[in-house]
Amino acid sequence: MIDIFIKSFDRPYYVERALKSIKQNISGKYKITLLDDGTNKKYLNKLKTLFPDINLQCSQNAISKSKEIDQYISNDLPIKTKGIPFDLWKESIAKASKNFVLLTDDTWIYNKINLDLLNNVMDNYKINSLKFLWLGNSNLVQGTEYHNIEGGIELIEPLVNNNVLNTFYGKLLLKNTFKIKSILIKMGGLNRNYRLKYYTLYTVGGAFFNKMYWLYLWQNAGASVNENMQLTKALEWYKNKSKTNYAKTNVECMRTSFSSSATNMFTNIKFNTYAYNYYLNEAWFKGELDSMDNYPKDISENTIVRILNKSNDERCKSENWKLWMHKFKQIYREQGCDVDYSNGGDG
């Protein structure tokens, strides 16, 4: 039995989409566990009613986070409990199958995946991570060579110097010692995308992972995501485990949302993601939002505008949401990602 984990926080409308897409597209023997960090209990109960076969595990701070979100929505009280639920992730994955799939709540499957077949491929070729998602950005799966193998999989020979961590320059850039990376970027001496080739070795989700590899990457993680640390750990593994491999599916099997975020906000745009998600959550809970709206693309722009206009909340006006979405997408565009497959808006 292969484990599939979905990390979730306050977006049950996307969790349902992820679950439905798994049921539609993934074959094989698997079990699904939702790793939740603060979704309202009534939404979780609905998900359990819709999908009684899923397992639900909640973080230590899940209840307090959910209550703080409710208090913010109703009384504008500040949200104080923050940070990622690393302990929950680590404890759950440590007990998982040898290879496991990890998704985030705003991703969904849209191509067929034979999980039993891919699990055998993972073992036979000693694959550390098999990517289903790279946002149409070849820089995130860079290789000197690609080898087609069974199951519609490509092995990647990473375009990475396995001694980079031994160099003074590499240590400065990856760990940002003395903030040299920031200085070089500001002076124009370093492209902001200089690290992208290292992401062949690393991804937060949207992949089939070898458990020991994932645990090594995250062994010293704290309350916040530190991608410099994860990249450094990935390079250490790459250097010391030279007989292991990295891979991707021949075609992308997953998509993600650029119209929503759990917490990401911009100081110069009056748009609050907590309020936004509250109204979409409520619409979903009341049956006014179909989680598969516009699938396999993202939820349509017209649907979101309708819900936000009905809310009449100054914290998440539809015109400000469009400004937020444009800026959010632009961050990924500048890194070479294809963001315009999503909901057809802003393209």
C-alpha positions as CSV (number, residue, x, y, z in Angstrom):
1,M,0.0,0.0,0.0
2,I,1.5,3.3,-1.1
3,D,0.9,6.5,1.0
4,I,-0.4,9.6,-0.6
5,F,-0.2,12.7,1.6
6,I,-1.9,16.0,1.1
7,K,-0.7,19.0,3.1
8,S,-3.6,21.3,3.8
9,F,-4.3,24.6,5.5
10,D,-7.7,26.5,5.3
11,R,-8.6,25.6,1.7
12,P,-11.0,22.7,1.7
13,Y,-12.4,23.6,-1.7
14,Y,-9.0,22.8,-3.2
15,V,-8.6,19.7,-1.0
16,E,-11.8,18.2,-2.5
17,R,-10.5,19.0,-6.0
18,A,-7.2,17.2,-5.2
19,L,-9.0,14.2,-3.8
20,K,-11.4,13.9,-6.7
21,S,-8.5,14.2,-9.2
22,I,-6.7,11.4,-7.4
23,K,-9.7,9.2,-7.5
24,Q,-10.2,9.9,-11.3
25,N,-6.6,9.6,-12.4
26,I,-4.5,7.4,-10.0
27,S,-4.6,3.7,-10.2
28,G,-3.0,1.2,-7.9
29,K,-3.1,0.3,-4.2
30,Y,-2.8,3.5,-2.1
31,K,-4.2,5.2,0.9
32,I,-4.7,8.9,1.3
33,T,-3.8,11.0,4.4
34,L,-4.7,14.6,4.9
35,L,-2.1,16.5,7.0
36,D,-4.0,19.5,8.2
37,D,-2.7,22.6,10.0
38,G,-5.8,24.7,10.8
39,T,-8.8,24.0,8.6
40,N,-12.2,24.7,10.3
41,K,-13.6,21.5,11.8
42,K,-16.9,21.8,9.9
43,Y,-15.1,21.8,6.6
44,L,-13.0,18.8,7.7
45,N,-16.2,17.0,8.7
46,K,-17.6,17.6,5.2
47,L,-14.5,16.2,3.6
48,K,-14.7,13.1,5.8
49,T,-18.3,12.6,4.8
50,L,-17.5,13.0,1.1
51,F,-14.4,10.8,1.4
52,P,-14.8,8.4,4.3
53,D,-11.8,6.3,3.3
54,I,-9.2,9.1,3.9
55,N,-7.2,9.4,7.0
56,L,-7.0,12.7,8.8
57,Q,-4.2,13.9,11.0
58,C,-4.0,17.4,12.5
59,S,-1.1,19.4,13.8
60,Q,-0.7,20.5,17.4
61,N,-1.6,24.0,16.5
62,A,-4.5,23.2,14.1
63,I,-7.3,24.1,16.5
64,S,-5.7,27.3,17.7
65,K,-5.0,28.4,14.1
66,S,-8.5,27.7,13.0
67,K,-9.9,29.7,15.9
68,E,-7.7,32.6,15.2
69,I,-8.8,32.7,11.6
70,D,-12.4,32.7,12.7
71,Q,-11.7,35.5,15.1
72,Y,-9.9,37.5,12.4
73,I,-12.8,37.1,10.0
74,S,-15.4,38.2,12.5
75,N,-13.6,40.7,14.7
76,D,-10.3,41.6,12.9
77,L,-8.3,40.1,15.7
78,P,-4.7,39.3,14.7
79,I,-3.5,35.8,13.7
80,K,-0.6,35.0,16.0
81,T,0.0,31.3,15.6
82,K,2.1,30.8,12.5
83,G,4.8,28.4,11.2
84,I,4.7,25.1,9.4
85,P,3.6,21.9,11.1
86,F,6.9,20.1,10.5
87,D,6.5,17.7,13.4
88,L,3.3,16.4,11.9
89,W,4.9,16.0,8.4
90,K,8.0,14.3,9.8
91,E,6.1,11.9,12.1
92,S,3.6,10.9,9.4
93,I,6.2,10.4,6.7
94,A,8.5,8.5,9.0
95,K,5.8,5.9,9.3
96,A,4.9,5.9,5.5
97,S,5.6,3.5,2.8
98,K,9.2,3.3,1.4
99,N,8.1,5.6,-1.5
100,F,5.2,8.0,-1.1
101,V,3.4,10.8,-3.0
102,L,3.3,14.3,-1.5
103,L,0.8,16.9,-2.7
104,T,-0.2,20.4,-1.5
105,D,-3.8,21.3,-1.1
106,D,-3.8,23.6,-4.2
107,T,-2.5,21.0,-6.7
108,W,-4.5,18.4,-8.6
109,I,-3.9,15.5,-11.0
110,Y,-5.0,15.7,-14.6
111,N,-3.1,12.9,-16.3
112,K,-3.3,9.1,-15.6
113,I,-0.8,7.7,-13.1
114,N,-0.2,4.0,-12.5
115,L,1.2,4.2,-9.0
116,D,2.0,0.5,-8.6
117,L,4.1,0.6,-11.8
118,L,5.8,3.8,-10.8
119,N,6.6,2.4,-7.4
120,N,8.4,-0.5,-9.0
121,V,10.3,1.9,-11.2
122,M,11.3,4.0,-8.2
123,D,12.8,0.9,-6.6
124,N,14.4,-0.6,-9.7
125,Y,16.2,2.6,-10.6
126,K,16.8,3.9,-7.1
127,I,15.0,7.1,-7.7
128,N,15.1,9.8,-5.0
129,S,12.3,11.9,-6.4
130,L,10.0,11.5,-9.4
131,K,8.4,14.8,-10.4
132,F,4.8,15.1,-11.6
133,L,4.9,18.9,-11.6
134,W,7.4,21.5,-12.9
135,L,5.1,24.4,-14.0
136,G,6.2,24.0,-17.7
137,N,9.6,25.3,-16.6
138,S,12.4,23.1,-18.0
139,N,14.9,24.9,-15.7
140,L,13.3,23.0,-12.8
141,V,14.2,19.7,-14.4
142,Q,17.5,20.6,-16.0
143,G,19.8,17.8,-17.0
144,T,22.9,17.0,-19.1
145,E,21.1,13.9,-20.4
146,Y,17.6,12.4,-20.3
147,H,17.0,8.7,-20.5
148,N,13.5,7.3,-21.3
149,I,12.7,4.2,-19.2
150,E,9.6,2.2,-18.5
151,G,6.3,3.7,-17.3
152,G,6.6,6.9,-19.2
153,I,9.5,8.1,-17.0
154,E,12.6,10.0,-17.9
155,L,15.8,9.7,-15.8
156,I,17.6,13.0,-15.4
157,E,21.4,13.5,-15.3
158,P,21.3,16.7,-13.1
159,L,23.1,19.7,-14.4
160,V,24.8,20.1,-11.0
161,N,28.4,20.1,-9.9
162,N,28.4,17.7,-6.9
163,N,31.3,19.6,-5.4
164,V,29.6,22.9,-5.3
165,L,29.2,22.8,-1.5
166,N,33.0,22.5,-1.1
167,T,33.6,25.8,-2.9
168,F,33.7,29.1,-1.1
169,Y,31.4,30.6,-3.7
170,G,28.8,27.8,-3.4
171,K,28.6,28.1,0.4
172,L,28.2,31.9,0.2
173,L,25.4,31.6,-2.4
174,L,23.4,28.7,-1.0
175,K,23.6,29.8,2.6
176,N,23.6,33.5,1.8
177,T,26.5,34.0,4.2
178,F,27.1,37.7,4.9
179,K,24.0,38.3,2.6
180,I,26.4,38.1,-0.4
181,K,23.7,36.6,-2.5
182,S,21.4,39.6,-1.9
183,I,24.2,42.0,-2.6
184,L,25.2,40.4,-5.9
185,I,21.6,40.3,-7.1
186,K,21.1,44.0,-6.3
187,M,24.4,44.9,-8.1
188,G,23.3,42.9,-11.2
189,G,26.1,40.4,-10.8
190,L,23.8,37.4,-10.2
191,N,20.5,36.4,-11.9
192,R,17.7,35.8,-9.4
193,N,17.2,32.4,-11.1
194,Y,20.7,31.2,-10.5
195,R,19.5,28.4,-8.2
196,L,16.9,26.9,-10.5
197,K,19.1,24.1,-11.8
198,Y,19.4,22.8,-8.2
199,Y,15.7,22.3,-8.1
200,T,16.2,19.2,-10.2
201,L,17.2,17.7,-6.9
202,Y,14.5,19.2,-4.8
203,T,10.8,20.1,-4.7
204,V,8.3,20.9,-1.9
205,G,5.6,18.7,-3.3
206,G,4.1,17.4,-6.5
207,A,6.3,14.3,-6.6
208,F,6.8,10.7,-5.7
209,F,9.6,10.6,-3.0
210,N,11.9,8.0,-1.6
211,K,11.2,8.3,2.2
212,M,14.8,8.3,3.3
213,Y,15.7,11.0,0.9
214,W,12.8,13.3,2.0
215,L,13.6,12.8,5.7
216,Y,17.2,13.7,5.1
217,L,16.3,16.9,3.3
218,W,14.0,17.9,6.2
219,Q,15.8,16.5,9.2
220,N,16.7,19.8,10.7
221,A,13.8,21.9,9.6
222,G,12.1,24.3,12.0
223,A,8.9,26.3,12.1
224,S,9.4,27.9,8.6
225,V,10.4,26.6,5.2
226,N,14.1,27.2,4.6
227,E,14.7,26.3,0.9
228,N,18.4,27.2,1.2
229,M,18.7,24.5,3.8
230,Q,16.7,22.0,1.8
231,L,18.8,22.7,-1.3
232,T,22.0,22.3,0.7
233,K,20.8,19.0,2.0
234,A,19.8,17.9,-1.5
235,L,23.3,18.7,-2.7
236,E,24.8,16.8,0.2
237,W,22.7,13.7,-0.7
238,Y,23.6,14.1,-4.4
239,K,27.3,14.1,-3.6
240,N,27.2,11.2,-1.1
241,K,24.6,9.0,-2.9
242,S,25.9,9.1,-6.4
243,K,24.3,5.8,-7.4
244,T,20.8,7.1,-6.9
245,N,18.7,8.9,-9.5
246,Y,16.2,11.7,-10.2
247,A,13.4,11.6,-12.6
248,K,10.2,13.1,-14.0
249,T,7.2,11.9,-15.9
250,N,7.4,12.4,-19.7
251,V,4.5,14.9,-19.5
252,E,3.3,16.8,-16.5
253,C,0.6,15.1,-14.6
254,M,-0.3,17.9,-12.2
255,R,-1.4,21.5,-12.1
256,T,-1.5,24.1,-9.4
257,S,-3.4,27.3,-8.6
258,F,-2.1,30.8,-9.2
259,S,-5.4,32.4,-8.2
260,S,-5.1,31.6,-4.5
261,S,-2.7,31.4,-1.6
262,A,-3.0,30.3,2.0
263,T,-1.1,33.3,3.4
264,N,0.8,35.2,0.7
265,M,0.0,38.9,0.7
266,F,1.6,42.1,-0.8
267,T,1.8,45.3,1.2
268,N,1.0,47.5,-1.7
269,I,-2.3,45.7,-2.6
270,K,-5.3,45.8,-0.4
271,F,-6.2,42.1,-0.6
272,N,-6.4,39.6,2.3
273,T,-6.0,35.9,1.5
274,Y,-7.6,34.8,4.8
275,A,-10.8,36.7,4.0
276,Y,-10.6,35.5,0.4
277,N,-10.4,31.8,1.4
278,Y,-13.1,32.3,4.0
279,Y,-15.7,33.2,1.4
280,L,-14.6,30.5,-1.1
281,N,-14.7,28.0,1.8
282,E,-18.2,29.1,2.8
283,A,-19.4,29.0,-0.8
284,W,-18.0,25.4,-1.2
285,F,-19.5,24.4,2.2
286,K,-23.0,25.6,1.1
287,G,-22.8,23.9,-2.3
288,E,-22.4,27.2,-4.1
289,L,-18.8,26.4,-5.4
290,D,-18.1,23.3,-7.3
291,S,-14.5,22.3,-6.5
292,M,-14.1,20.9,-10.0
293,D,-15.2,24.1,-11.7
294,N,-13.3,24.6,-15.0
295,Y,-11.2,21.4,-14.3
296,P,-8.6,20.5,-15.4
297,K,-7.8,24.3,-15.4
298,D,-8.1,26.3,-12.2
299,I,-11.5,27.5,-10.8
300,S,-12.7,30.1,-13.3
301,E,-12.2,33.8,-12.8
302,N,-15.9,34.4,-13.3
303,T,-16.8,32.0,-10.5
304,I,-14.3,33.7,-8.1
305,V,-15.5,37.2,-9.0
306,R,-19.1,36.2,-8.4
307,I,-18.3,34.9,-4.9
308,L,-16.1,37.9,-4.0
309,N,-18.7,40.4,-5.2
310,K,-21.4,38.7,-3.2
311,S,-19.3,38.9,-0.1
312,N,-19.0,42.7,-0.4
313,D,-16.0,42.6,1.9
314,E,-13.4,45.5,1.5
315,R,-10.7,43.0,2.5
316,C,-11.1,41.0,-0.7
317,K,-12.7,43.0,-3.4
318,S,-12.6,41.3,-6.8
319,E,-10.7,44.1,-8.5
320,N,-8.0,43.9,-5.8
321,W,-7.9,40.1,-6.1
322,K,-7.1,40.5,-9.9
323,L,-4.2,42.9,-9.0
324,W,-2.9,40.4,-6.4
325,M,-3.2,37.5,-8.9
326,H,-1.3,39.4,-11.6
327,K,1.5,40.1,-9.2
328,F,1.6,36.6,-7.8
329,K,1.7,35.2,-11.3
330,Q,4.4,37.6,-12.4
331,I,6.8,36.2,-9.7
332,Y,6.6,32.8,-11.3
333,R,6.7,34.1,-14.9
334,E,10.0,35.8,-14.1
335,Q,11.4,32.4,-13.2
336,G,10.2,30.9,-16.5
337,C,7.0,29.2,-15.3
338,D,3.9,28.7,-17.4
339,V,1.2,30.4,-15.2
340,D,-1.4,30.9,-17.9
341,Y,-2.8,27.4,-18.1
342,S,-4.7,28.1,-14.8
343,N,-8.0,29.9,-15.1
344,G,-7.7,31.8,-18.3
345,G,-7.6,35.1,-16.6
346,D,-4.9,37.7,-16.6
347,G,-3.0,35.9,-19.4
